[in-house]
Amino acid sequence: MRIEKHPILTFEKGRKVKFTYNGEELEGFEGEPIAAALHAAGVKVLGHSSVHKRPRGFYCAIGNCSSCLMTVDGKPNVRVCIEKLADGMKVETQQGKGDLI
């Protein structure tokens, strides 16, 4: 589920790392956006709208919308489309507007 070859862009892959998503261990490449790693692992729904509870996915990929807000390492409202993946990260689906712990 990854783009491996592109006629214009190049994709530099970091080392393979492990992270958890809602308690499930997944793998991705260090430095890639968290949303890209989730998408490659088959995760298409990143959350739900706070008012109508409609599913939200990987949308703008540049940090302008709020479709990809998740809780990362206990911090709510992280835009996972621009947040870089690191080894051992704990990524969780955010409920509502996110609560500070």
Backbone torsions as a table, in degrees:
resi	resn	phi	psi	omega
1	MET	NA	22.8	177.7
2	ARG	-115.8	148.1	171.2
3	ILE	-77.9	118.5	-177.9
4	GLU	-95.8	-36.1	-179.1
5	LYS	-130.8	141.1	179.2
6	HIS	-142.6	142.2	-176.4
7	PRO	-67.5	-21.0	-177.3
8	ILE	-119.2	-44.1	-175.1
9	LEU	-86.6	152.0	171.3
10	THR	-116.8	149.7	-178.6
11	PHE	-119.3	110.6	176.8
12	GLU	-88.3	120.0	179.6
13	LYS	-96.9	133.2	172.1
14	GLY	-81.0	-172.6	178.9
15	ARG	-72.0	154.7	179.0
16	LYS	-71.0	131.7	179.7
17	VAL	-130.4	161.8	177.4
18	LYS	-108.4	144.3	175.4
19	PHE	-148.3	166.9	178.3
20	THR	-113.1	144.2	175.2
21	TYR	-126.6	113.1	-177.2
22	ASN	49.7	40.3	176.4
23	GLY	87.9	-9.1	179.8
24	GLU	-95.1	131.8	-180.0
25	GLU	-78.6	128.3	178.8
26	LEU	-128.3	169.5	176.5
27	GLU	-122.9	149.6	175.4
28	GLY	-153.6	-170.2	179.4
29	PHE	-110.6	129.6	-179.3
30	GLU	-53.3	131.4	177.0
31	GLY	92.1	-13.8	176.9
32	GLU	-79.0	156.9	176.4
33	PRO	-59.9	140.8	179.2
34	ILE	-55.5	-41.7	-179.4
35	ALA	-60.8	-35.8	178.6
36	ALA	-66.0	-41.3	178.4
37	ALA	-65.4	-40.9	177.9
38	LEU	-64.8	-44.9	179.5
39	HIS	-60.0	-44.0	179.4
40	ALA	-63.8	-27.5	179.1
41	ALA	-86.5	2.5	177.7
42	GLY	95.4	3.3	179.3
43	VAL	-84.6	111.7	-178.2
44	LYS	-103.2	-26.1	179.4
45	VAL	-102.8	119.0	-178.2
46	LEU	-96.7	-16.0	179.5
47	GLY	177.3	-167.6	179.3
48	HIS	-136.3	147.1	179.4
49	SER	-61.8	145.3	-174.4
50	SER	-72.0	-27.4	-177.8
51	VAL	-90.0	-56.3	-173.6
52	HIS	-98.1	-3.6	178.2
53	LYS	61.3	28.0	177.8
54	ARG	-80.5	145.4	-179.3
55	PRO	-65.3	143.3	177.5
56	ARG	-123.5	142.4	-178.8
57	GLY	-128.2	-164.5	179.4
58	PHE	-69.3	107.5	-171.4
59	TYR	-113.6	-78.1	-172.6
60	CYS	-82.2	-32.7	179.7
61	ALA	63.7	16.9	177.0
62	ILE	-132.3	10.1	175.0
63	GLY	83.0	13.0	-178.3
64	ASN	-91.7	-29.6	-178.3
65	CYS	-98.3	-176.4	179.1
66	SER	-118.3	22.9	-177.4
67	SER	-72.4	-20.3	-173.4
68	CYS	-113.1	20.8	-179.3
69	LEU	-67.6	125.7	179.3
70	MET	-139.8	170.3	175.3
71	THR	-97.2	123.8	-178.9
72	VAL	-122.9	121.2	-178.3
73	ASP	51.3	40.5	177.4
74	GLY	84.6	-5.6	-178.6
75	LYS	-98.6	119.7	-178.7
76	PRO	-79.0	166.7	173.6
77	ASN	62.8	35.4	176.0
78	VAL	-87.3	128.8	177.2
79	ARG	-81.2	98.7	-172.9
80	VAL	-73.1	-8.4	176.3
81	CYS	-74.0	-20.2	179.8
82	ILE	-120.6	-10.8	178.4
83	GLU	-78.2	128.3	-176.6
84	LYS	-80.5	139.6	-180.0
85	LEU	-73.4	137.8	175.9
86	ALA	-132.7	156.7	-179.2
87	ASP	-59.1	133.1	174.8
88	GLY	82.7	3.9	-179.6
89	MET	-60.8	147.4	176.6
90	LYS	-112.7	106.7	-177.0
91	VAL	-107.6	131.7	-178.1
92	GLU	-134.7	146.2	173.8
93	THR	-64.1	133.5	-178.6
94	GLN	-91.6	133.8	177.3
95	GLN	-96.1	123.2	178.8
96	GLY	65.2	-138.9	-176.1
97	LYS	-88.1	0.8	178.0
98	GLY	86.8	136.6	179.5
99	ASP	-114.0	137.5	173.3
100	LEU	-78.0	139.2	-179.2
101	ILE	-89.6	NA	NA
